[in-house]
């Protein structure tokens, strides 16, 4: 299984380099990463179908669209569409994990903690424009739901993969928010993309092992 992830790791490395250098066609390379992972999950789904694999596959397809849109060197005109793509992706992930575990004390505790963190994050977005406040707040809620659902699944299944995967994606999104709404990061893709790619790979490993 690890052999099949080598191309994803290579694509992630190339995409990070393209992003840092802002090379022409960077959006295609970035979109290739979740698309390749989607093919891996689809292959597994055709052999051993289950709801978790289906949910992760759907989320990866939304990520492919979002990575293409937000991967553009100038994504100002499509930013909201890319944000919506990731929102749908992580909502799909979250629902897939939630349907496998449901509510538990872990969900309640983490939900409370993530709510506090989300409020703190939102209130420190100094440069967030008024027309983006509701979409960003909604996005914060969805990515927190995904993180809590994945962590609850990890607790019940006694595996670190979904927790670490969700943490990587949540951390990457937090860096994106800092870069956009607080203070720009130098060579931002160098910090933002690796945790995102590692997180996606770990989520896919969870699906493939289900």
Z-matrix of the N, CA and C atoms (Angstrom, degrees):
N
C 1 1.465
C 2 1.526 1 111.34
N 3 1.346 2 116.11 1 -38.67
C 4 1.459 3 120.66 2 -178.66
C 5 1.527 4 110.97 3 -60.97
N 6 1.350 5 115.96 4 -35.09
C 7 1.469 6 120.36 5 -179.55
C 8 1.525 7 110.56 6 -58.76
N 9 1.335 8 116.78 7 -38.89
C 10 1.460 9 120.94 8 -178.08
C 11 1.526 10 112.32 9 -70.57
N 12 1.332 11 116.66 10 -15.43
C 13 1.461 12 120.05 11 179.45
C 14 1.524 13 112.22 12 -89.98
N 15 1.341 14 117.25 13 -12.30
C 16 1.467 15 120.71 14 -179.80
C 17 1.535 16 111.55 15 -58.25
N 18 1.357 17 119.70 16 -45.80
C 19 1.468 18 118.83 17 177.35
C 20 1.525 19 112.73 18 -59.41
N 21 1.351 20 116.73 19 -37.10
C 22 1.469 21 119.36 20 178.40
C 23 1.520 22 110.76 21 -62.96
N 24 1.336 23 116.66 22 -41.94
C 25 1.462 24 120.92 23 178.67
C 26 1.527 25 110.55 24 -63.18
N 27 1.331 26 116.40 25 -41.68
C 28 1.463 27 120.78 26 179.37
C 29 1.526 28 111.09 27 -66.37
N 30 1.334 29 116.29 28 -43.39
C 31 1.466 30 119.62 29 178.37
C 32 1.527 31 110.07 30 -62.23
N 33 1.335 32 116.52 31 -41.43
C 34 1.461 33 120.21 32 178.47
C 35 1.519 34 111.90 33 -61.28
N 36 1.326 35 116.66 34 -41.06
C 37 1.461 36 120.23 35 178.06
C 38 1.520 37 112.01 36 -64.34
N 39 1.331 38 116.22 37 -44.79
C 40 1.472 39 120.62 38 178.99
C 41 1.529 40 110.00 39 -64.92
N 42 1.328 41 117.33 40 -42.27
C 43 1.457 42 121.02 41 -179.65
C 44 1.528 43 111.03 42 -62.70
N 45 1.322 44 116.70 43 -39.17
C 46 1.467 45 120.39 44 177.80
C 47 1.529 46 110.07 45 -63.36
N 48 1.328 47 116.06 46 -44.24
C 49 1.469 48 120.18 47 178.38
C 50 1.531 49 111.04 48 -62.90
N 51 1.337 50 116.29 49 -44.29
C 52 1.468 51 120.55 50 177.73
C 53 1.528 52 110.25 51 -60.48
N 54 1.340 53 115.86 52 -40.46
C 55 1.458 54 119.73 53 -178.28
C 56 1.517 55 112.76 54 -68.00
N 57 1.325 56 116.43 55 -43.46
C 58 1.466 57 120.61 56 179.72
C 59 1.527 58 110.11 57 -63.75
N 60 1.336 59 116.70 58 -42.40
C 61 1.456 60 121.59 59 -178.54
C 62 1.527 61 113.12 60 -84.10
N 63 1.359 62 116.11 61 -9.04
C 64 1.466 63 121.56 62 -177.48
C 65 1.529 64 111.15 63 53.02
N 66 1.325 65 114.25 64 51.16
C 67 1.451 66 121.13 65 179.81
C 68 1.531 67 110.92 66 -73.55
N 69 1.325 68 115.39 67 152.34
C 70 1.463 69 120.73 68 174.73
C 71 1.524 70 109.28 69 -62.10
N 72 1.327 71 117.10 70 133.68
C 73 1.456 72 121.74 71 179.82
C 74 1.512 73 114.02 72 86.74
N 75 1.338 74 117.51 73 10.75
C 76 1.459 75 120.95 74 -178.29
C 77 1.520 76 112.02 75 -58.21
N 78 1.346 77 117.08 76 -32.99
C 79 1.465 78 119.85 77 -178.29
C 80 1.531 79 111.88 78 -64.73
N 81 1.337 80 117.39 79 -32.18
C 82 1.461 81 120.52 80 179.76
C 83 1.530 82 110.96 81 -71.31
N 84 1.324 83 115.83 82 -39.15
C 85 1.463 84 119.56 83 179.44
C 86 1.524 85 110.34 84 -67.70
N 87 1.333 86 115.91 85 -42.53
C 88 1.465 87 119.50 86 179.16
C 89 1.527 88 111.16 87 -63.17
N 90 1.327 89 117.22 88 -40.47
C 91 1.464 90 120.61 89 179.72
C 92 1.520 91 112.07 90 -69.08
N 93 1.338 92 116.99 91 -25.84
C 94 1.469 93 120.59 92 -179.18
C 95 1.520 94 111.79 93 -65.95
N 96 1.335 95 117.56 94 -27.96
C 97 1.465 96 120.79 95 -177.08
C 98 1.534 97 111.96 96 -64.59
N 99 1.345 98 119.84 97 -59.37
C 100 1.466 99 117.98 98 179.04
C 101 1.523 100 112.91 99 -66.92
N 102 1.326 101 117.59 100 -27.73
C 103 1.464 102 120.06 101 179.15
C 104 1.527 103 110.05 102 -65.54
N 105 1.333 104 117.17 103 -42.11
C 106 1.465 105 120.02 104 177.62
C 107 1.527 106 110.57 105 -63.20
N 108 1.330 107 117.18 106 -44.10
C 109 1.463 108 120.46 107 177.84
C 110 1.525 109 111.02 108 -61.78
N 111 1.327 110 116.26 109 -35.57
C 112 1.466 111 120.17 110 178.71
C 113 1.527 112 110.80 111 -62.68
N 114 1.340 113 117.17 112 -39.20
C 115 1.467 114 120.59 113 177.70
C 116 1.528 115 111.17 114 -64.28
N 117 1.332 116 116.81 115 -37.94
C 118 1.466 117 120.01 116 177.03
C 119 1.522 118 111.23 117 -62.07
N 120 1.323 119 115.92 118 -45.16
C 121 1.468 120 120.20 119 -179.49
C 122 1.522 121 110.63 120 -68.03
N 123 1.340 122 116.92 121 -39.79
C 124 1.461 123 120.64 122 178.59
C 125 1.521 124 110.78 123 -61.27
N 126 1.308 125 116.82 124 -42.04
C 127 1.461 126 120.78 125 178.48
C 128 1.528 127 111.03 126 -61.19
N 129 1.315 128 116.22 127 -43.17
C 130 1.464 129 120.47 128 178.28
C 131 1.528 130 111.13 129 -68.27
N 132 1.321 131 115.67 130 -36.81
C 133 1.466 132 120.82 131 -178.59
C 134 1.521 133 111.70 132 -64.65
N 135 1.329 134 117.12 133 -37.78
C 136 1.471 135 120.10 134 -179.55
C 137 1.525 136 111.47 135 -67.96
N 138 1.337 137 116.68 136 -26.49
C 139 1.463 138 120.39 137 -179.30
C 140 1.528 139 112.16 138 -90.06
N 141 1.330 140 116.41 139 -40.63
C 142 1.458 141 121.38 140 -179.22
C 143 1.528 142 109.07 141 -137.17
N 144 1.316 143 117.10 142 81.54
C 145 1.471 144 119.79 143 -175.03
C 146 1.525 145 112.94 144 -71.05
N 147 1.330 146 115.65 145 139.79
C 148 1.461 147 121.89 146 169.16
C 149 1.526 148 109.03 147 -157.90
N 150 1.314 149 115.56 148 167.46
C 151 1.453 150 120.40 149 -174.75
C 152 1.514 151 114.31 150 -65.61
N 153 1.337 152 117.25 151 -35.89
C 154 1.463 153 119.56 152 -179.19
C 155 1.526 154 110.99 153 -64.00
N 156 1.327 155 116.37 154 -45.33
C 157 1.468 156 119.55 155 178.42
C 158 1.524 157 110.80 156 -61.90
N 159 1.323 158 116.44 157 -40.50
C 160 1.458 159 119.94 158 178.90
C 161 1.518 160 111.63 159 -62.62
N 162 1.334 161 116.86 160 -41.57
C 163 1.458 162 120.76 161 179.23
C 164 1.520 163 112.17 162 -66.48
N 165 1.328 164 116.52 163 -42.81
C 166 1.469 165 120.23 164 178.90
C 167 1.525 166 110.51 165 -65.53
N 168 1.331 167 116.60 166 -39.03
C 169 1.469 168 120.03 167 177.51
C 170 1.526 169 110.36 168 -60.96
N 171 1.332 170 116.67 169 -47.50
C 172 1.456 171 119.95 170 178.81
C 173 1.518 172 111.85 171 -59.88
N 174 1.335 173 116.74 172 -42.50
C 175 1.455 174 120.33 173 178.50
C 176 1.515 175 112.65 174 -62.63
N 177 1.327 176 116.76 175 -39.61
C 178 1.467 177 120.46 176 179.40
C 179 1.528 178 112.04 177 -65.22
N 180 1.313 179 116.60 178 -35.03
C 181 1.468 180 119.52 179 177.99
C 182 1.522 181 110.61 180 -67.18
N 183 1.340 182 116.78 181 -40.08
C 184 1.471 183 120.04 182 174.81
C 185 1.533 184 109.96 183 -63.92
N 186 1.340 185 117.19 184 -39.48
C 187 1.464 186 121.14 185 178.70
C 188 1.523 187 111.01 186 -62.85
N 189 1.324 188 116.88 187 -37.25
C 190 1.462 189 120.69 188 179.31
C 191 1.526 190 110.96 189 -59.43
N 192 1.323 191 114.99 190 -45.32
C 193 1.471 192 119.66 191 178.56
C 194 1.516 193 110.47 192 -65.03
N 195 1.341 194 116.28 193 -46.05
C 196 1.461 195 120.83 194 -177.85
C 197 1.520 196 111.81 195 -64.96
N 198 1.332 197 117.26 196 -41.82
C 199 1.467 198 120.27 197 178.95
C 200 1.523 199 110.95 198 -63.44
N 201 1.325 200 116.65 199 -36.57
C 202 1.466 201 119.54 200 177.89
C 203 1.524 202 110.90 201 -65.54
N 204 1.330 203 116.62 202 -46.01
C 205 1.466 204 120.42 203 -177.28
C 206 1.522 205 112.28 204 -67.83
N 207 1.329 206 116.56 205 -48.54
C 208 1.466 207 119.87 206 -177.44
C 209 1.520 208 112.08 207 -79.72
N 210 1.334 209 116.72 208 -14.25
C 211 1.455 210 120.10 209 178.28
C 212 1.515 211 113.49 210 -77.53
N 213 1.325 212 117.19 211 -12.28
C 214 1.458 213 120.55 212 178.84
C 215 1.526 214 110.59 213 -60.60
N 216 1.315 215 116.28 214 145.51
C 217 1.461 216 120.16 215 -179.16
C 218 1.526 217 111.46 216 -62.32
N 219 1.305 218 116.91 217 -31.06
C 220 1.470 219 121.60 218 172.07
C 221 1.522 220 107.47 219 -126.22
N 222 1.332 221 116.08 220 99.69
C 223 1.464 222 119.87 221 -175.15
C 224 1.524 223 112.99 222 -105.86
N 225 1.320 224 116.89 223 16.29
C 226 1.469 225 121.11 224 -175.48
C 227 1.520 226 111.93 225 -55.81
N 228 1.330 227 116.74 226 -43.84
C 229 1.459 228 120.72 227 -175.23
C 230 1.528 229 113.08 228 -73.65
N 231 1.320 230 117.56 229 -20.00
C 232 1.472 231 120.29 230 -176.00
C 233 1.531 232 111.92 231 -118.16
N 234 1.340 233 116.95 232 11.53
C 235 1.453 234 120.12 233 -174.90
C 236 1.528 235 112.39 234 -57.30
N 237 1.328 236 116.78 235 -47.26
C 238 1.471 237 119.95 236 -178.41
C 239 1.525 238 111.65 237 -63.86
N 240 1.322 239 117.03 238 -35.63
C 241 1.463 240 120.27 239 178.59
C 242 1.531 241 110.45 240 -67.61
N 243 1.329 242 116.09 241 -40.37
C 244 1.462 243 119.75 242 176.85
C 245 1.519 244 111.21 243 -65.71
N 246 1.326 245 116.26 244 -40.75
C 247 1.456 246 120.86 245 177.44
C 248 1.527 247 110.28 246 -61.16
N 249 1.327 248 116.05 247 -41.65
C 250 1.465 249 120.72 248 178.62
C 251 1.525 250 110.96 249 -64.68
N 252 1.325 251 116.53 250 -36.06
C 253 1.463 252 120.41 251 178.37
C 254 1.517 253 112.09 252 -62.78
N 255 1.322 254 116.44 253 -46.41
C 256 1.467 255 119.86 254 178.06
C 257 1.527 256 111.35 255 -68.98
N 258 1.321 257 116.80 256 -34.98
C 259 1.465 258 119.86 257 176.87
C 260 1.527 259 110.11 258 -60.07
N 261 1.328 260 117.31 259 -46.39
C 262 1.463 261 121.28 260 178.78
C 263 1.530 262 111.25 261 -66.04
N 264 1.342 263 116.15 262 -36.35
C 265 1.468 264 120.35 263 179.51
C 266 1.521 265 110.62 264 -62.90
N 267 1.321 266 116.84 265 -49.56
C 268 1.458 267 120.12 266 -175.59
C 269 1.524 268 112.10 267 -76.11
N 270 1.318 269 116.23 268 -26.31
C 271 1.465 270 119.00 269 172.42
C 272 1.523 271 109.52 270 -66.10
N 273 1.324 272 116.67 271 -42.01
C 274 1.464 273 121.38 272 178.02
C 275 1.525 274 111.07 273 -63.78
N 276 1.334 275 116.62 274 -44.45
C 277 1.466 276 120.40 275 175.06
C 278 1.529 277 110.45 276 -56.85
N 279 1.331 278 114.90 277 -50.53
C 280 1.456 279 119.98 278 -176.13
C 281 1.515 280 112.88 279 -60.06
N 282 1.325 281 116.65 280 -43.90
C 283 1.463 282 120.90 281 179.32
C 284 1.524 283 110.39 282 -64.27
N 285 1.341 284 116.85 283 -41.21
C 286 1.475 285 120.91 284 -179.74
C 287 1.527 286 110.78 285 -60.15
N 288 1.322 287 117.18 286 -45.17
C 289 1.468 288 120.38 287 178.40
C 290 1.528 289 111.14 288 -68.92
N 291 1.325 290 116.33 289 -41.44
C 292 1.461 291 120.66 290 -177.34
C 293 1.525 292 111.56 291 -62.44
N 294 1.325 293 117.07 292 -40.36
C 295 1.461 294 120.41 293 -178.74
C 296 1.531 295 112.26 294 -65.07
N 297 1.330 296 116.70 295 -21.83
C 298 1.464 297 120.01 296 178.76
C 299 1.527 298 113.26 297 -85.03
N 300 1.338 299 116.19 298 -23.56
C 301 1.474 300 118.33 299 -174.87
C 302 1.517 301 113.94 300 -122.70
N 303 1.331 302 117.28 301 -29.64
C 304 1.464 303 119.84 302 -177.94
C 305 1.515 304 112.01 303 71.05
N 306 1.318 305 115.45 304 -160.63
C 307 1.463 306 121.53 305 -178.71
C 308 1.524 307 110.27 306 -84.81
N 309 1.322 308 115.91 307 149.14
C 310 1.454 309 121.68 308 174.59
C 311 1.523 310 107.83 309 -159.41
N 312 1.330 311 117.05 310 177.04
C 313 1.460 312 119.82 311 179.39
C 314 1.526 313 110.96 312 -63.15
N 315 1.332 314 117.01 313 -30.39
C 316 1.462 315 120.47 314 178.07
C 317 1.521 316 109.88 315 -62.29
N 318 1.325 317 115.40 316 -43.21
C 319 1.462 318 121.10 317 179.77
C 320 1.524 319 110.28 318 -60.21
N 321 1.344 320 116.21 319 -44.63
C 322 1.460 321 120.41 320 -178.27
C 323 1.518 322 112.57 321 -64.49
N 324 1.332 323 116.69 322 -46.06
C 325 1.471 324 121.18 323 -178.45
C 326 1.524 325 110.65 324 -64.97
N 327 1.331 326 116.53 325 -51.04
C 328 1.459 327 119.97 326 -178.73
C 329 1.526 328 112.15 327 -65.25
N 330 1.337 329 115.80 328 -36.48
C 331 1.453 330 119.21 329 177.98
C 332 1.516 331 111.55 330 -59.69
N 333 1.327 332 115.93 331 -41.54
C 334 1.458 333 120.23 332 178.17
C 335 1.513 334 112.15 333 -65.42
N 336 1.339 335 116.51 334 -44.22
C 337 1.466 336 120.69 335 -179.70
C 338 1.525 337 111.07 336 -63.99
N 339 1.341 338 116.62 337 -45.81
C 340 1.463 339 120.28 338 -179.37
C 341 1.520 340 111.86 339 -66.45
N 342 1.328 341 117.68 340 -30.63
C 343 1.464 342 120.44 341 176.59
C 344 1.522 343 110.61 342 -63.95
N 345 1.334 344 116.26 343 -43.17
C 346 1.461 345 120.65 344 178.86
C 347 1.527 346 110.71 345 -64.49
N 348 1.351 347 115.70 346 -44.68
C 349 1.464 348 119.87 347 178.74
C 350 1.527 349 110.84 348 -62.46
N 351 1.336 350 116.05 349 -40.95
C 352 1.454 351 120.47 350 -179.43
C 353 1.519 352 112.16 351 -63.73
N 354 1.327 353 117.01 352 -42.01
C 355 1.468 354 120.70 353 178.38
C 356 1.523 355 110.10 354 -63.62
N 357 1.344 356 116.31 355 -42.51
C 358 1.475 357 119.96 356 178.31
C 359 1.524 358 110.52 357 -61.66
N 360 1.343 359 116.21 358 -45.81
C 361 1.467 360 119.78 359 179.68
C 362 1.526 361 110.31 360 -58.77
N 363 1.319 362 115.43 361 -48.64
C 364 1.469 363 120.21 362 -175.16
C 365 1.523 364 111.31 363 -61.76
N 366 1.315 365 116.44 364 -41.84
C 367 1.467 366 120.79 365 -176.48
C 368 1.525 367 112.65 366 -72.28
N 369 1.321 368 117.33 367 -15.27
C 370 1.471 369 119.94 368 179.45
C 371 1.527 370 112.79 369 -100.92
N 372 1.338 371 117.14 370 6.38
C 373 1.463 372 120.40 371 176.09
C 374 1.529 373 108.76 372 -79.68
N 375 1.306 374 116.62 373 88.56
C 376 1.460 375 121.59 374 -171.55
C 377 1.530 376 113.26 375 -70.17
N 378 1.328 377 117.58 376 -31.95
C 379 1.467 378 120.00 377 -174.55
C 380 1.526 379 112.85 378 -106.16
N 381 1.327 380 117.22 379 17.27
C 382 1.465 381 120.69 380 -179.28
C 383 1.526 382 110.00 381 -72.91
N 384 1.324 383 116.61 382 122.66
C 385 1.459 384 121.41 383 -178.96
C 386 1.524 385 111.04 384 -72.20
N 387 1.301 386 116.14 385 153.45
C 388 1.466 387 121.76 386 -175.32
C 389 1.524 388 111.77 387 -59.69
N 390 1.337 389 117.78 388 -39.54
C 391 1.460 390 120.17 389 -176.88
C 392 1.524 391 113.16 390 -73.06
N 393 1.346 392 116.88 391 -9.18
C 394 1.462 393 120.46 392 178.71
C 395 1.528 394 112.65 393 -103.86
N 396 1.306 395 117.34 394 -4.42
C 397 1.467 396 120.01 395 -173.61
C 398 1.533 397 112.28 396 -62.15
N 399 1.309 398 117.25 397 -48.20
C 400 1.469 399 119.96 398 -178.86
C 401 1.524 400 111.36 399 -67.40
N 402 1.350 401 119.40 400 -48.27
C 403 1.477 402 118.68 401 177.48
C 404 1.530 403 113.11 402 -57.69
N 405 1.326 404 117.58 403 -41.02
C 406 1.463 405 120.57 404 -178.99
C 407 1.527 406 110.49 405 -69.30
N 408 1.322 407 117.50 406 -39.71
C 409 1.458 408 120.59 407 178.10
C 410 1.528 409 110.53 408 -63.43
N 411 1.322 410 116.02 409 -42.32
C 412 1.465 411 120.82 410 177.94
C 413 1.527 412 110.15 411 -63.25
N 414 1.323 413 116.09 412 -40.88
C 415 1.464 414 120.68 413 179.32
C 416 1.530 415 110.97 414 -63.18
N 417 1.317 416 116.16 415 -41.96
C 418 1.463 417 120.55 416 177.66
C 419 1.521 418 111.06 417 -58.09
N 420 1.337 419 115.59 418 -42.13
C 421 1.464 420 120.05 419 179.38
C 422 1.525 421 111.59 420 -64.05
N 423 1.317 422 116.72 421 -41.34
C 424 1.468 423 120.95 422 -177.12
C 425 1.530 424 111.52 423 -69.59
N 426 1.334 425 117.00 424 -45.25
C 427 1.472 426 118.90 425 -178.44
C 428 1.525 427 110.26 426 -68.40
N 429 1.335 428 117.62 427 -29.25
C 430 1.466 429 120.58 428 175.22
C 431 1.531 430 110.37 429 -69.88
N 432 1.335 431 116.37 430 -40.46
C 433 1.465 432 121.32 431 175.98
C 434 1.530 433 110.91 432 -59.61
N 435 1.311 434 115.89 433 -43.66
C 436 1.474 435 120.72 434 177.63
C 437 1.524 436 110.73 435 -61.17
N 438 1.329 437 116.62 436 -47.06
C 439 1.460 438 120.59 437 -178.43
C 440 1.526 439 110.95 438 -61.06
N 441 1.328 440 117.22 439 -45.92
C 442 1.462 441 121.12 440 -178.74
C 443 1.525 442 110.87 441 -65.35
N 444 1.327 443 117.49 442 -42.59
C 445 1.462 444 121.32 443 -179.58
C 446 1.526 445 111.28 444 -64.91
N 447 1.347 446 116.61 445 -43.00
C 448 1.462 447 120.57 446 179.84
C 449 1.527 448 111.04 447 -66.29
N 450 1.331 449 116.74 448 -39.20
C 451 1.458 450 120.47 449 -179.81
C 452 1.525 451 111.03 450 -69.02
N 453 1.323 452 116.67 451 -38.70
C 454 1.467 453 120.36 452 176.57
C 455 1.525 454 110.55 453 -62.91
N 456 1.334 455 115.90 454 -41.83
C 457 1.467 456 120.91 455 176.06
C 458 1.526 457 109.78 456 -60.60
N 459 1.333 458 117.02 457 -44.13
C 460 1.464 459 121.42 458 -179.71
C 461 1.526 460 111.00 459 -60.69
N 462 1.329 461 116.18 460 -40.44
C 463 1.467 462 120.52 461 -179.72
C 464 1.525 463 110.93 462 -64.89
N 465 1.315 464 117.11 463 -45.68
C 466 1.459 465 120.60 464 -176.87
C 467 1.537 466 112.39 465 -72.97
N 468 1.332 467 116.59 466 -31.40
C 469 1.468 468 120.27 467 -179.25
C 470 1.525 469 112.48 468 -93.11
N 471 1.320 470 116.78 469 -2.57
C 472 1.470 471 123.17 470 -180.00
C 473 1.531 472 110.32 471 53.97
N 474 1.312 473 116.61 472 57.49
C 475 1.457 474 122.87 473 176.96
C 476 1.521 475 108.90 474 -144.47
N 477 1.315 476 116.77 475 142.20
C 478 1.463 477 121.08 476 -178.71
C 479 1.527 478 113.00 477 -87.80
N 480 1.337 479 117.42 478 -18.02
C 481 1.460 480 120.37 479 -173.34
C 482 1.539 481 114.08 480 -52.95
N 483 1.345 482 119.52 481 -53.94
C 484 1.464 483 118.06 482 -177.67
C 485 1.519 484 113.08 483 -65.63
N 486 1.333 485 117.26 484 -35.05
C 487 1.470 486 120.13 485 177.73
C 488 1.523 487 110.73 486 -65.13
N 489 1.327 488 117.11 487 -49.58
C 490 1.456 489 120.58 488 -179.13
C 491 1.529 490 111.21 489 -66.00
N 492 1.342 491 116.06 490 -36.37
C 493 1.459 492 119.69 491 177.75
C 494 1.517 493 111.94 492 -63.65
N 495 1.324 494 116.33 493 -48.17
C 496 1.465 495 120.66 494 179.42
C 497 1.527 496 110.80 495 -64.86
N 498 1.340 497 116.73 496 -36.66
C 499 1.460 498 120.59 497 178.64
C 500 1.524 499 111.03 498 -64.52
N 501 1.330 500 116.67 499 -40.41
C 502 1.460 501 120.23 500 178.01
C 503 1.514 502 111.86 501 -62.87
N 504 1.329 503 116.66 502 -43.96
C 505 1.465 504 120.91 503 179.94
C 506 1.520 505 110.55 504 -68.23
N 507 1.337 506 117.12 505 -42.52
C 508 1.470 507 120.95 506 178.51
C 509 1.529 508 109.92 507 -62.69
N 510 1.337 509 116.57 508 -41.97
C 511 1.458 510 120.25 509 178.29
C 512 1.516 511 112.10 510 -64.12
N 513 1.326 512 116.63 511 -41.22
C 514 1.460 513 121.14 512 177.71
C 515 1.523 514 111.08 513 -61.91
N 516 1.333 515 116.32 514 -44.44
C 517 1.465 516 120.24 515 178.52
C 518 1.527 517 111.51 516 -63.61
N 519 1.319 518 116.49 517 -36.33
C 520 1.467 519 120.08 518 178.27
C 521 1.527 520 110.68 519 -64.80
N 522 1.332 521 116.59 520 -37.93
C 523 1.457 522 120.57 521 177.10
C 524 1.529 523 111.21 522 -68.01
N 525 1.335 524 115.75 523 -37.85
C 526 1.473 525 119.51 524 176.37
C 527 1.524 526 110.04 525 -61.20
N 528 1.332 527 115.92 526 -45.96
C 529 1.463 528 120.48 527 -179.94
C 530 1.532 529 110.74 528 -61.92
N 531 1.322 530 116.92 529 -42.10
C 532 1.468 531 120.87 530 177.93
C 533 1.523 532 110.22 531 -61.41
N 534 1.334 533 115.59 532 -44.00
C 535 1.462 534 121.00 533 -179.01
C 536 1.524 535 112.36 534 -64.02
N 537 1.328 536 116.21 535 -38.40
C 538 1.466 537 120.62 536 -176.03
C 539 1.521 538 113.97 537 -86.63
N 540 1.325 539 116.18 538 -38.54
C 541 1.462 540 119.38 539 -168.38
C 542 1.524 541 115.41 540 -116.55
N 543 1.341 542 117.24 541 1.02
C 544 1.462 543 119.67 542 175.06
C 545 1.531 544 109.50 543 -124.05
N 546 1.337 545 115.11 544 -76.45
C 547 1.459 546 120.26 545 -176.86
C 548 1.523 547 108.86 546 -144.79
N 549 1.331 548 117.71 547 127.70
C 550 1.470 549 120.28 548 -179.37
C 551 1.525 550 111.78 549 -58.32
N 552 1.338 551 115.53 550 139.48
C 553 1.457 552 122.05 551 177.00
C 554 1.524 553 109.34 552 -93.02
N 555 1.319 554 118.36 553 136.39
C 556 1.478 555 119.55 554 174.93
C 557 1.532 556 109.56 555 -67.40
N 558 1.336 557 115.54 556 133.57
C 559 1.467 558 120.60 557 -178.08
C 560 1.542 559 109.46 558 50.25
N 561 1.313 560 115.60 559 55.47
C 562 1.470 561 121.94 560 -170.08
C 563 1.529 562 113.79 561 -55.14
N 564 1.334 563 117.90 562 -38.11
C 565 1.469 564 120.02 563 -178.03
C 566 1.529 565 112.06 564 -63.33
N 567 1.334 566 116.69 565 -26.62
C 568 1.458 567 120.72 566 179.06
C 569 1.528 568 111.53 567 -64.81
N 570 1.331 569 116.47 568 -28.78
C 571 1.468 570 121.84 569 179.47
C 572 1.516 571 112.14 570 -94.96
N 573 1.325 572 116.06 571 -35.06
C 574 1.464 573 121.31 572 -171.52
C 575 1.525 574 112.71 573 -81.52
N 576 1.325 575 117.42 574 -42.38
C 577 1.466 576 120.44 575 -170.96
C 578 1.530 577 115.24 576 -73.90
N 579 1.342 578 120.93 577 -44.84
C 580 1.470 579 119.02 578 -177.48
C 581 1.529 580 114.80 579 -55.44
N 582 1.355 581 120.50 580 -47.55
C 583 1.471 582 117.73 581 178.42
C 584 1.525 583 112.70 582 -64.84
N 585 1.332 584 116.62 583 -31.77
C 586 1.469 585 120.29 584 177.26
C 587 1.525 586 110.44 585 -65.47
N 588 1.328 587 116.89 586 -46.64
C 589 1.457 588 120.50 587 -178.63
C 590 1.535 589 111.42 588 -66.65
N 591 1.313 590 116.55 589 -42.81
C 592 1.469 591 119.59 590 177.33
C 593 1.531 592 109.96 591 -62.22
N 594 1.326 593 116.25 592 -42.50
C 595 1.461 594 120.27 593 178.84
C 596 1.512 595 112.41 594 -60.38
N 597 1.329 596 117.04 595 -44.86
C 598 1.466 597 120.89 596 179.70
C 599 1.535 598 111.17 597 -62.92
N 600 1.320 599 116.10 598 -41.94
C 601 1.474 600 119.57 599 179.49
C 602 1.526 601 110.44 600 -61.84
N 603 1.327 602 117.66 601 -41.57
C 604 1.461 603 120.53 602 -179.66
C 605 1.531 604 111.94 603 -68.39
N 606 1.323 605 116.81 604 -35.46
C 607 1.479 606 119.99 605 175.36
C 608 1.522 607 109.91 606 -64.72
N 609 1.325 608 116.50 607 -41.32
C 610 1.469 609 120.70 608 179.08
C 611 1.530 610 110.53 609 -66.10
N 612 1.323 611 117.33 610 -40.58
C 613 1.462 612 120.31 611 176.59
C 614 1.525 613 110.86 612 -59.95
N 615 1.333 614 116.40 613 -37.04
C 616 1.462 615 120.15 614 175.93
C 617 1.514 616 110.81 615 -61.39
N 618 1.341 617 115.90 616 -45.72
C 619 1.460 618 120.02 617 -179.41
C 620 1.526 619 111.33 618 -64.96
N 621 1.326 620 117.13 619 -43.53
C 622 1.446 621 120.62 620 -178.00
C 623 1.522 622 112.04 621 -65.96
N 624 1.322 623 116.64 622 -27.63
C 625 1.455 624 120.29 623 179.68
C 626 1.516 625 114.17 624 -88.19
N 627 1.331 626 117.01 625 -1.38
C 628 1.472 627 121.08 626 -176.57
C 629 1.534 628 110.99 627 -84.63
